[in-house]
């Protein structure tokens, strides 16, 4: 019989959100799968199980390729939420094969490693400019001055979003991503629906302009991408661009501020990094592990599975706890210790399996660019005040990170 998560796992408790890692340790001690009634989910806290289930084809991000809502024992979403679901459900992150395979293949033809690598000089130049401004001001909010504008500008540049329109992107993204939290409120849903309508309308106009006059940007490449006669449909194109925009900066923003906050709280590790910039690559992986930007990833059980003697029936939802898996002592020695020299670091912050983050190489370039620029240009950077956590659990971040150059 599976254990229950009562009084241990509470994603709406500010104290839990501030530091969920001790609770994760207790969850792992309780077992490999734990029932959590408030969200009607099965929690999976161990690295080996999370890693295996991300690759298990008996689970899926959707069930609609095999079942209706009713056949799966689920209630269809309210009609008023339809714009959000139309936008979300046609993106490859929420699709399963064969549609996922087809769309990811088409995206890969446009979003190539060469395309990403070609952006590196722009990323490093922009990071340097943002940090120079921060230093010139004697400090500021690392979130709004560096962490947000860098990845937003980079993905917008890649996609060909006009500079004047870029301030629209982050608010739309934030409102849409609110729906990925556990049990979102109707107010959250209303904001997500409004953002979905506005974002989709904006992109349809942009796509129409690129069809008429193609450019050197990713939107033009996605329009042109084809494989054995297959092309992205109009809705798939809109949903893919929204996914790329949202996923390409949400995690990077949170990884940046979570990472710097962790460094400020571990001055010895920060000093070692400042003394040896060759640690930047391993530091990025460790910071992604230590305070995971995406704490939870949900999957539907399409066929019965068994975990440690507990049968999880078809129609259930599992919550794969990335933050817990990244602190599993079975995989990471002394997981509560920040160690920027950690050599073996199989964290799953970018997921795994067919839904492994397509933007991971770009995220790593951005994180390296901002981290390096701050180490080089702001060697005396310090925390100005204790930051406040965002109330979100799934997408873990800060409301801001005030810093000063001493």
C-alpha positions as CSV (number, residue, x, y, z in Angstrom):
1,X,0.0,0.0,0.0
2,X,1.3,3.4,-1.0
3,X,2.2,6.0,1.6
4,X,0.3,9.3,1.8
5,X,1.9,12.7,1.5
6,X,-0.2,14.3,4.3
7,X,1.5,17.2,6.1
8,X,4.7,16.7,4.2
9,X,4.1,17.9,0.7
10,X,2.2,21.2,0.7
11,X,2.9,23.3,-2.5
12,X,0.6,26.1,-1.3
13,X,2.5,26.6,2.0
14,X,5.0,29.5,1.7
15,X,7.4,27.7,4.1
16,X,7.4,24.7,1.9
17,X,7.8,26.8,-1.3
18,X,10.7,28.6,0.4
19,X,12.6,25.3,0.9
20,X,10.9,22.1,-0.3
21,X,14.1,20.0,-0.1
22,X,13.7,18.7,3.5
23,X,10.2,17.6,2.7
24,X,11.5,15.8,-0.3
25,X,13.9,13.9,1.9
26,X,10.9,12.7,4.0
27,X,8.9,11.8,0.9
28,X,11.8,9.7,-0.4
29,X,12.0,8.0,3.0
30,X,8.2,7.2,2.9
31,X,8.5,5.2,-0.4
32,X,8.9,5.3,-4.1
33,X,5.3,6.4,-4.8
34,X,3.1,8.5,-2.5
35,X,-0.6,9.4,-2.9
36,X,-1.4,13.1,-2.8
37,X,-5.2,13.7,-2.6
38,X,-5.3,17.5,-2.9
39,X,-4.1,17.4,-6.5
40,X,-5.3,13.8,-7.2
41,X,-1.8,12.7,-8.1
42,X,0.8,10.1,-7.3
43,X,4.1,11.7,-6.3
44,X,7.3,10.1,-7.5
45,X,10.3,11.4,-5.6
46,X,13.3,9.1,-6.4
47,X,15.7,9.8,-9.3
48,X,15.7,6.3,-10.7
49,X,11.9,6.2,-10.9
50,X,11.6,9.7,-12.3
51,X,14.2,9.0,-14.9
52,X,12.6,5.7,-15.9
53,X,9.1,7.1,-16.1
54,X,10.1,10.0,-18.3
55,X,11.1,7.3,-20.9
56,X,8.2,5.0,-20.2
57,X,5.7,4.9,-23.2
58,X,2.9,3.7,-20.9
59,X,2.8,7.4,-19.7
60,X,2.1,10.4,-21.8
61,X,1.8,14.2,-21.6
62,X,-1.7,13.7,-23.1
63,X,-4.2,10.9,-23.4
64,X,-6.3,12.3,-26.2
65,X,-4.4,10.5,-28.9
66,X,-5.8,7.3,-27.4
67,X,-8.9,8.1,-25.4
68,X,-11.7,10.7,-25.0
69,X,-11.9,12.5,-21.7
70,X,-14.9,10.3,-20.8
71,X,-13.1,7.0,-21.7
72,X,-10.2,8.1,-19.6
73,X,-12.4,8.9,-16.6
74,X,-11.6,12.7,-16.8
75,X,-13.8,15.7,-17.0
76,X,-13.2,17.9,-20.1
77,X,-11.9,21.3,-19.4
78,X,-14.5,24.1,-19.2
79,X,-15.4,25.6,-22.6
80,X,-14.3,29.0,-21.4
81,X,-10.7,27.7,-21.1
82,X,-10.7,26.5,-24.8
83,X,-8.3,29.2,-26.1
84,X,-5.6,28.1,-23.6
85,X,-6.0,24.4,-24.4
86,X,-6.0,24.9,-28.1
87,X,-2.8,26.8,-27.8
88,X,-1.2,24.5,-25.3
89,X,-2.4,21.2,-26.6
90,X,-0.9,21.7,-30.1
91,X,2.6,22.3,-28.8
92,X,5.0,19.3,-28.9
93,X,5.6,19.3,-25.2
94,X,1.9,18.2,-24.7
95,X,1.7,15.8,-27.6
96,X,2.7,12.2,-27.9
97,X,3.8,10.2,-31.0
98,X,3.1,10.2,-33.8
99,X,2.2,13.9,-33.7
100,X,5.1,14.7,-31.3
101,X,7.6,12.9,-33.5
102,X,6.5,14.7,-36.6
103,X,6.5,18.2,-35.0
104,X,9.8,17.7,-33.2
105,X,11.4,16.5,-36.5
106,X,10.1,19.6,-38.3
107,X,11.3,21.9,-35.5
108,X,14.7,20.2,-35.5
109,X,15.1,21.0,-39.2
110,X,14.8,24.7,-38.3
111,X,16.2,24.9,-34.8
112,X,19.5,23.3,-35.5
113,X,22.7,23.2,-33.4
114,X,24.3,25.4,-36.0
115,X,21.5,28.0,-35.6
116,X,22.0,28.0,-31.8
117,X,25.8,28.2,-32.0
118,X,25.5,31.1,-34.5
119,X,23.7,33.1,-31.8
120,X,26.5,32.7,-29.2
121,X,28.4,36.0,-30.1
122,X,25.1,37.9,-29.9
123,X,24.3,36.3,-26.5
124,X,27.7,37.1,-25.0
125,X,27.6,40.7,-26.3
126,X,24.2,41.3,-25.0
127,X,25.0,39.7,-21.6
128,X,28.1,42.0,-21.4
129,X,26.0,45.1,-22.2
130,X,23.4,44.2,-19.6
131,X,25.9,43.6,-16.9
132,X,27.9,46.8,-17.8
133,X,24.7,48.8,-17.2
134,X,24.1,47.0,-13.9
135,X,27.6,47.8,-12.8
136,X,27.4,51.4,-14.0
137,X,24.3,51.8,-11.8
138,X,26.1,50.3,-8.8
139,X,23.7,47.4,-8.7
140,X,20.0,46.9,-9.2
141,X,17.6,43.9,-9.6
142,X,19.4,41.0,-11.2
143,X,16.1,39.6,-12.2
144,X,14.8,42.5,-14.2
145,X,18.2,44.0,-15.3
146,X,19.9,40.8,-16.5
147,X,18.1,37.5,-15.9
148,X,14.9,38.4,-17.8
149,X,16.0,40.6,-20.7
150,X,18.8,38.3,-21.9
151,X,16.9,35.1,-22.7
152,X,13.8,37.1,-23.9
153,X,15.9,39.2,-26.3
154,X,17.8,36.1,-27.5
155,X,14.7,33.9,-28.3
156,X,13.0,37.0,-29.8
157,X,16.0,37.7,-32.0
158,X,16.1,34.0,-33.0
159,X,12.4,34.0,-33.9
160,X,12.5,37.4,-35.6
161,X,10.2,39.2,-33.1
162,X,10.5,43.0,-33.7
163,X,12.3,44.7,-30.9
164,X,9.4,47.1,-30.2
165,X,7.1,44.1,-29.6
166,X,9.4,42.2,-27.1
167,X,8.0,43.8,-23.9
168,X,4.7,41.9,-24.7
169,X,6.3,38.5,-24.5
170,X,7.2,38.1,-20.8
171,X,3.7,39.1,-19.4
172,X,2.0,36.8,-21.9
173,X,4.3,34.0,-21.0
174,X,3.9,34.5,-17.2
175,X,0.1,34.4,-17.5
176,X,0.1,31.3,-19.6
177,X,2.6,29.5,-17.4
178,X,0.4,30.1,-14.4
179,X,-1.8,27.2,-15.7
180,X,1.1,24.8,-15.1
181,X,0.9,25.2,-11.3
182,X,-1.1,22.7,-9.2
183,X,-4.9,23.4,-9.1
184,X,-4.7,26.8,-10.7
185,X,-7.5,29.2,-9.7
186,X,-10.2,30.6,-12.1
187,X,-8.5,34.0,-11.9
188,X,-5.3,32.3,-13.1
189,X,-7.2,30.5,-15.9
190,X,-8.8,33.7,-17.0
191,X,-5.4,35.5,-17.3
192,X,-4.1,32.5,-19.2
193,X,-7.0,32.5,-21.6
194,X,-6.7,36.2,-22.3
195,X,-2.9,35.9,-22.9
196,X,-3.5,32.9,-25.2
197,X,-5.9,34.8,-27.3
198,X,-3.6,37.9,-27.5
199,X,-0.4,35.9,-28.1
200,X,-2.0,33.8,-30.8
201,X,-3.5,36.8,-32.5
202,X,-0.1,38.5,-32.5
203,X,1.7,35.5,-33.9
204,X,-0.8,34.8,-36.6
205,X,-0.1,38.3,-37.9
206,X,3.6,37.9,-37.6
207,X,3.5,34.5,-39.4
208,X,1.4,36.0,-42.2
209,X,4.0,38.7,-42.7
210,X,6.8,36.1,-42.8
211,X,5.0,34.0,-45.3
212,X,4.7,37.1,-47.6
213,X,8.3,38.1,-46.9
214,X,10.5,35.4,-45.5
215,X,13.6,36.4,-43.5
216,X,16.6,34.7,-41.9
217,X,14.7,34.1,-38.6
218,X,13.3,30.9,-37.0
219,X,9.7,31.7,-37.7
220,X,10.5,31.8,-41.5
221,X,12.4,28.6,-41.1
222,X,9.5,26.9,-39.3
223,X,7.2,28.0,-42.1
224,X,9.5,26.5,-44.7
225,X,10.3,23.3,-42.8
226,X,8.9,20.2,-44.4
227,X,9.6,16.5,-44.3
228,X,8.1,14.0,-46.8
229,X,5.4,16.4,-47.6
230,X,4.6,17.2,-43.9
231,X,4.5,20.8,-42.7
232,X,3.4,22.4,-39.5
233,X,-0.3,23.3,-39.6
234,X,-1.2,26.9,-38.8
235,X,-2.2,26.1,-35.2
236,X,0.9,23.9,-34.7
237,X,3.1,26.7,-35.9
238,X,1.5,29.2,-33.5
239,X,1.7,26.7,-30.6
240,X,5.3,25.8,-31.4
241,X,6.4,29.4,-31.4
242,X,4.7,30.1,-28.1
243,X,6.3,27.0,-26.6
244,X,9.8,28.0,-27.9
245,X,9.3,31.6,-26.5
246,X,8.0,30.4,-23.1
247,X,10.3,27.5,-22.5
248,X,13.3,29.3,-23.9
249,X,13.3,32.0,-21.1
250,X,11.1,30.8,-18.2
251,X,13.6,28.2,-17.0
252,X,16.7,30.4,-17.8
253,X,15.3,33.3,-15.9
254,X,14.7,31.2,-12.8
255,X,17.9,29.3,-13.1
256,X,19.8,32.6,-13.2
257,X,18.3,34.1,-10.0
258,X,18.0,30.8,-8.1
259,X,21.7,30.2,-9.0
260,X,23.0,33.5,-7.9
261,X,21.0,33.4,-4.7
262,X,22.5,30.0,-4.0
263,X,26.0,31.4,-4.7
264,X,25.5,34.3,-2.3
265,X,24.5,31.9,0.4
266,X,27.6,29.8,-0.2
267,X,30.4,32.4,-0.2
268,X,33.1,29.8,-0.3
269,X,31.8,28.4,-3.5
270,X,31.3,31.8,-5.0
271,X,34.9,32.7,-4.1
272,X,36.2,29.6,-5.8
273,X,34.2,30.4,-8.9
274,X,35.5,33.9,-9.0
275,X,39.1,32.6,-8.6
276,X,38.7,30.0,-11.4
277,X,36.3,30.9,-14.3
278,X,37.0,27.5,-15.9
279,X,34.5,26.1,-13.3
280,X,31.6,27.9,-15.2
281,X,30.4,24.8,-17.1
282,X,30.3,22.5,-14.1
283,X,28.9,25.4,-12.0
284,X,25.9,25.8,-14.3
285,X,25.1,22.1,-14.1
286,X,25.3,22.1,-10.3
287,X,23.2,25.3,-9.9
288,X,20.5,23.7,-12.1
289,X,20.6,20.6,-9.9
290,X,20.9,22.4,-6.5
291,X,17.8,24.6,-6.9
292,X,15.8,23.2,-9.8
293,X,13.9,25.7,-11.9
294,X,11.1,23.2,-12.8
295,X,10.2,21.3,-9.7
296,X,7.5,19.0,-11.1
297,X,6.5,17.4,-14.4
298,X,3.2,15.7,-14.9
299,X,2.4,12.6,-16.9
300,X,-0.8,10.7,-17.5
301,X,-0.9,6.9,-16.9
302,X,-2.1,5.4,-20.3
303,X,-1.7,1.8,-19.2
304,X,-1.5,0.4,-15.6
305,X,2.0,0.6,-14.2
306,X,3.4,-0.8,-11.0
307,X,5.9,1.0,-8.7
308,X,7.3,-0.9,-5.7
309,X,4.2,-3.2,-5.5
310,X,1.7,-0.3,-5.9
311,X,-0.4,-0.4,-9.0
312,X,-1.1,3.0,-10.5
313,X,-4.2,2.5,-12.7
314,X,-4.8,3.9,-16.1
315,X,-6.4,7.3,-15.9
316,X,-4.2,8.4,-13.0
317,X,-1.7,11.3,-13.1
318,X,1.8,11.1,-11.7
319,X,3.8,14.1,-10.6
320,X,7.5,13.5,-11.2
321,X,9.3,15.5,-8.6
322,X,12.4,16.9,-10.4
323,X,13.5,18.9,-7.4
324,X,13.5,15.7,-5.2
325,X,15.2,13.6,-7.9
326,X,18.0,16.1,-8.1
327,X,18.6,15.8,-4.4
328,X,18.4,12.0,-4.2
329,X,21.4,10.7,-2.2
330,X,21.3,7.4,-4.1
331,X,22.6,9.4,-7.1
332,X,24.3,12.5,-5.7
333,X,26.8,12.4,-2.9
334,X,25.8,14.8,-0.1
335,X,23.0,16.3,-2.3
336,X,22.3,19.2,0.1
337,X,25.8,20.6,-0.5
338,X,26.5,23.0,-3.3
339,X,29.6,21.7,-5.0
340,X,30.5,23.6,-8.2
341,X,33.2,21.0,-9.0
342,X,30.7,18.0,-8.9
343,X,31.9,15.8,-11.7
344,X,29.1,13.2,-11.9
345,X,25.9,15.3,-12.3
346,X,23.1,13.4,-14.0
347,X,20.4,16.0,-13.0
348,X,17.1,15.9,-14.9
349,X,16.4,19.7,-14.9
350,X,16.0,19.5,-18.7
351,X,13.8,16.4,-18.4
352,X,14.6,13.2,-20.4
353,X,13.2,10.9,-23.0
354,X,11.3,12.3,-26.0
355,X,10.4,15.4,-24.1
356,X,14.0,16.4,-23.3
357,X,14.2,20.2,-23.6
358,X,15.0,21.1,-27.2
359,X,16.3,24.5,-26.0
360,X,18.8,23.1,-23.5
361,X,21.9,24.0,-25.6
362,X,20.7,27.6,-26.0
363,X,19.9,27.8,-22.2
364,X,23.4,26.6,-21.4
365,X,24.9,29.3,-23.7
366,X,22.8,32.0,-22.0
367,X,23.6,30.8,-18.5
368,X,27.3,30.7,-19.3
369,X,27.2,34.2,-20.9
370,X,25.5,35.9,-18.0
371,X,27.5,34.1,-15.3
372,X,30.8,34.8,-17.0
373,X,29.9,38.5,-17.6
374,X,29.0,39.0,-14.0
375,X,32.1,37.2,-12.8
376,X,34.3,39.3,-15.0
377,X,32.6,42.7,-14.8
378,X,31.2,42.6,-11.3
379,X,33.7,40.7,-9.1
380,X,32.4,42.4,-6.0
381,X,28.7,41.7,-6.7
382,X,26.8,41.2,-3.4
383,X,23.3,40.5,-2.2
384,X,21.6,43.8,-1.2
385,X,18.6,42.4,0.6
386,X,17.0,39.0,1.2
387,X,14.8,38.2,-1.8
388,X,11.2,37.1,-1.7
389,X,10.2,33.8,-3.3
390,X,7.5,33.8,-5.9
391,X,4.5,31.8,-4.5
392,X,4.7,29.4,-7.5
393,X,5.8,25.9,-6.6
394,X,6.2,24.2,-10.0
395,X,8.2,27.0,-11.7
396,X,10.5,27.9,-8.9
397,X,11.9,31.5,-8.8
398,X,12.2,34.8,-7.0
399,X,10.2,38.0,-7.2
400,X,13.5,39.8,-7.6
401,X,17.1,39.7,-6.6
402,X,18.5,43.0,-5.3
403,X,22.3,43.2,-5.8
404,X,25.0,45.9,-5.3
405,X,28.5,46.4,-6.6
406,X,30.7,47.1,-3.7
